[in-house]
């Protein structure tokens, strides 16, 4: 794919000739037949590439292919090799990082023939905001115990690891014989009171929003889902959970994610709680 240096600094438009045949000698001008298709799975986010395939054919001889646009004009012009009546090209359009989410970019692909035949095809798309990537963590486990701050009973969303609640945790997972398995915000009164039962002082001020979800298939959660997710926090800052429950969360720094309880073990001492987590790799920018 050739890089076209004549485009504006924030555009890249390239092409690859993938097939052609010799033109015919038929007399008389005609409008060329032109199709413009987009590559499957194109994402219209600032800085991403959108690939178009421009296929043109005529009974005459192909002459030029130009691409113009608004609000940003790539000013692309290409002269077909002499003797072509059919041609297919891949053109890569790089969406400028300066185009804001919600803006509409229009592109017009125009093909002419040597006998002044002309066909123009317009394509447009709406720029969407970049969606933060998603990290997935499996095989995590909390010991569920509030007898000591040295026991792994919490989750750190920054590192994606199960940790002891020593200050970096975003979620606490504990077990109580009466309340059973719990997912808690570190600053919740429930977390503090449970540790206090064993004369353990736990004074985390980290506030994580938690919401028990209903009807959500954890396997279907992707980056776009997390980006659109609104977490309505439980007033108590904690909830009782069972196997297959899915809990939405938003950390104090703004990262959104979901936690799925995958297994529990009911014992009177340490009660392991197994879980998986999907969480944004970065905090989404304001839209």
Secondary structure, DSSP 8 states (H G I E B T S, - for coil): -EE-TTS-TT--EEEEEEEEEE-----S----EEEEEE-TT---BTT-EEEEEEEEE-SS-EEEEEEEEESS---EEEE--TTEEEEEEEEEEE--TTS-TT-EEEEEEEEEETTS-EEEEEEEEE-B-----EEEEEEEEE-B--S-TTSEEEEETTTTEEEESSS--SEEEEEETTTEEEEE-TT-HHHHHHHHHTT---------EEEEESS--GGG--HHHHHH------TTSEEE--TT-EEEEE-TTS-EEEEEEEEE---SS---EEEEEEEESS-----
